[in-house]
Amino acid sequence: MKRKKILFVMVEGRSEETAFGVILGRLYPDAIVHVHVMHGDITASNKTHPSNIMSKITAEVKEFARSYGLRKQDFQEVIHLIDTDGAFVPPQKVHFSEKHRKIFYTEDQILTAYPDQIEERNKRKTANVNRLIETDRIWESIPYQVYYMSTNLEHVLVGKLNCSNREKEKFAFHFAMTYKDHLPDFLQFMTESPFSVDGDYLETWNFIENKDHSLQRFSNYGLSLEPLIQFPEELGPKTNPE
C-alpha cells in the first residue's frame, strides 16, 4: 500500500484549526492532514522580516518532521492561511481613536489608539507577505503557497469583524459542524461566494493589495480547493445545511 503524504496546513490560531481541521481531513482522504497552529501571526511579528521569514516557516515544518521521524519527501504540500488585517491599506486609512486601545477594524478604516505602531506593523506585514507570495518551495522541494482571509477568518466565514476570542471559537465550531458532513457545500462556499476572489494566484494577491480590499471580506483560499471540485461524487451528497 502506498504511504500517505502529509498535507501541512499552517494557521494562525485555534479557531482556524477548529473551523477547518475535520473538514480538510475528510476532503483529502489520500493524505494525512496536519493543521499546524502557529499561535500568532508570523507575518506581523517584529522578530520577522523578509530575510528570515522563510527560514522560520521551514523550521516549523522541520521540527514537526523531526518529532515524527519524517523526511521532506514525506510532505505533499504546505498550505499557509493568514489574515490580511487590513495591512495593505494606505497610511491615511489608519485613524487615531483614543477609545480603541485594542485595534478596531471597519471595511474602510482601522481605528486605534496607536496609529504609528499599526502603520509600522502594516509595513512589516506587507513586506513579509510579499516574500511569501514569491516563494513556491520550502525545505528545497516541498510545494508551498500562502492564502488569505480578509480581514480575518470570522470576517470571511460569517461576515463579522472584531470578534472576541469566545465568539471566534463559537463561530469556528458552528462552521465545522455545518460543513463537516456536507463537503460539496463547503467547496461551493469557499469557491463561489461573493468573497471568493477570481483569477490566478498572483492576480488574487494583486487584488487584495489594492485599495481597501485587505479590510473587506475576501479570500483566495478557494483556489487551493478548486481541484477537488472535479470529483464531487467522492465527497457525498450535496445539501443546503442550515
Secondary structure, 3 states (H helix, E strand, C coil): CCCCEEEEEEECCHHHHHHHHHHHHHHCCCEEEEEEECCCCCCCCCCCCCCCHHHHHHHHHHHHHHHCCCCHHHEEEEEEEEECCCCCCCHHHEEECCCCCCCEECCCCEEECCHHHHHHHHHHHHHHHHHHHCCCEECCCEEEEEEEEECCHHHHHHCCCCCCHHHHHHHHHHHHHHHCCCHHHHHHHHHHCCCECCCCHHHHHHHHCCCCHHHCCEECCHHHHHHHHHCHHHHCCCCCCC
